[in-house]
Amino acid sequence: MASEPTSTRRASNASTHGDHEHFRGVDGLPPQALFSLLDPKSPQKLYDLGGVSGIAAKLGTDINTGLEGKEDIERLARSFGPNRLPPADVKTIGQMIMEAAADETLILLAVAAVVQLAVGIWQHGAETGWLDGAAVLVAVVFVIGITVVNDYQQEKQFRVLNDKKSDYDVNVVRGGTSHVVSVHDLVVGDIVKLNTGDVIPADGILTQNQGVITDESAATGESQ
């Protein structure tokens, strides 16, 4: 390792939580085999797959110089998929309307409006008796519409911010040279160089380190 406080980590599955069943992997190393190393963590399964060197050989990568060319990167991207989390479910307009209409105050107003509509027609006739009740119903619909528009805009902004937050640069070694690439461009078999404070961009296997300490509290819920 270089004298700087870095460590090298090979991305064992670039599609961290993706639909790995849609990808076949490479000969002797399907995506399911890589997932079995991590959930739960299993040194024995790592040994069964030939250890770090055995996995690297099956992937066609070198733990020191990384992937050699564009062809290898494209091959592994096709075999294992992209390094992206599956998109979160997006609420439909219908779901937003149902959620907004479920507000207890609006339900009470709607019931009161129906009652007022019936009483008004009974007392004043169909020509004018419906006006008060209809006005309340229109107000309820208006409030629901405003709530839906606000919720839609907020969810849209959240998706945009989340996309920007999830896209950041990482240092990888390819062809023996250090490169800066988007986290979404990582593939299984990449050699990732981690500096102090870096976010680990994918599940992987630690190949070399100098006093590495990680905080997994966000993933495990444990304090340390």
N, C-alpha and C positions, 0 to 999 in steps of 0.2 A: 504493500500500500504506500501511497504517497505520504509525505509528512503531514499534510493537512488533515484535520479531523473529519475524515469522510469514511463512509462504509459503502459497500457494494451489495446490492440486493437484486436478485433476478426475479422478474415478475412471473410468478408461476401460473397466474391466470389473469390476463389483462381484462377479461370481462368479469369483474369482481363478483357481481351478483346477477349476471345476465342469464338468459335462457340458454345454458350451456348444452342442452339436449339438441339444439339446432345446429351444433357444430361437431365435427367428427374428430378433431384433433389430428395427431400424426400417428404413424405406425407405432404400436406399442405404448402409446401415451394418449388416451382419450381425455377429454376435459374432466370426466368424472374421477379419473385417477388423481388429477391434481387437486380437485376439491376434497378428496378423501384425506389429503395431507393436512388440511386446515380445519376441518369440522368433524370431529375434534382434532387438535394437533396430534400428529402421530409420527414420531421418529422411526418406528418400525416400518410403516408404509413407505417412508422415504428410503429406508434401506432396501425394501423389497423392489423399489423402482430403480435401483442401481445407485442410489445416493445422488449427490449434486452433480457429479461428473456424468453419471449414467443418464440423468434427465437432460442435462445439457447436450449430450451426444444425440439423444433422440430428437431433440428440438433443432439440432444443427447449429448450436451456438457455442461460443467459447467463453468461459467464465472470466477470462482476462481481457479479451478483445471484443467480445460481444458479437452481434450479428454482422455478417460481412457485407451484404449488399441489399439493394432494393428488392431483389427477387425473394430473398429470405424473409424480409419484412412483410411483403405482400402475401407470401405463402402462409406464414403464421397468422396473419390477420384473417385470411380466409378460413384457416383451420380452427381458430379459437374465438374469433369474433373481436369486436372493438372493446376498448377499455372505457365503457360507459355504463352507468347505472340505468336500469330500465326507467322510462319516464313515469312520473307519478300520474295516477288516475286524475283525469280532468273532469270536473263537474259539468254536467250538461245544463243548458238553460232550464230544462224541466226540473232538474234536481234543485237548482237554485230557487226556482219559483216555489217548489214544495217546501223547502226549508224556510223561506221568508213567510209563506202563508201559515206555517206552523206556530208562529208567534202567538202567545196566548191573548195578548191585547187585541191583535187583529182579528182573532177568532171571535172574541167577545163583541167587537164592533160589527163584524159581519153578521153574527146572530142577531144583534140589536137592530141592524139595518133591515134584515128580513122581517123581523117582528114589526118594525115601524112601517115597512112597506105594506104588510098585510093589514095592519090596523088603519093606516092612512087610506087605503083603498076602501076598506069597509066603512070608515066614517065619512070620507069626503068623495068617494067615487073614484073611478079609474082615471078620469081626466086629470085630476090634480093630486089625488091622494098618494100617488107613488113618488112624488118629488123628494120629500124628506128622506125616505128610505134609500132611494136611488142615489141621492147626494152622498150619503154615508158610504154606500157600496163603491161609488166612484173614488172616494177618498181612500178606501182600503186598497183598491186596485192600484191607485197612484203610489201609495206607500210601498206596496209590494214591488212595483216596477222600479222605483228609485233604489230600493234595497238590492234588487237583482243587478241593476247596472253598476252599483258601487262594488258589490261582491265580484262581479265579472272583471272589472278594472283592477281590483286589488289582486285577484288571482293571476291575471295576465302579467302585472308588474312583478309579482312574486316569482313567476316562472322565468321571466327575463333576468332578474337578479340572481336567481339560483343557477341559471345556465352560466352567467358570468363568473359566479363564485366557484363553480365546479371546474372551470377551465383555467389551468395554471401551467407554468412551464416546469419541466423536470430535466435533470441532467442524466443523459444516458451515454453509454459507451457503445459505439458502433464502428466496426472496422478498426478498432484500436484507438479511435479518436473520440474525444468527448463532444457531445452535441447537446444543444438545448432544444427540446421538442415539447409540443403540447401534451398534457397528460392523456388526452384522448387518442394520441398517435402511438402510445405504447402498445407493444405486442408481447405475447408470451414468448419468453426467451431473451427479452431485452435485459441488459445489465444496467441497473439504475444506481447512480452515485448519490448518496444521501449526505447532506451536511447537517450540522447541528441545528435543530429546530425545524427541519423539513417535515412536511406531511408525507407519510408513506403513500405512494400513489396507487398501489395495487397489492393484492396478496402475493406473497413471494417467499423465497428462501434466502436467508442471510448466508452469503458465501465468504465474505471477509469483513472484519470490523476492527475498530479500535475503541474499546470501552463504550460500546453501544448500550444505551438505556432507552426504553420505549415506555410511553404512557398509553395504556389500552383502556383507560377508564371510560372513554366515550363509547367503546364497543362492548365492554364487559360490565360496566356499572360499578366496578370495584374502585375503591379510593386510590389504590396504588397498583 
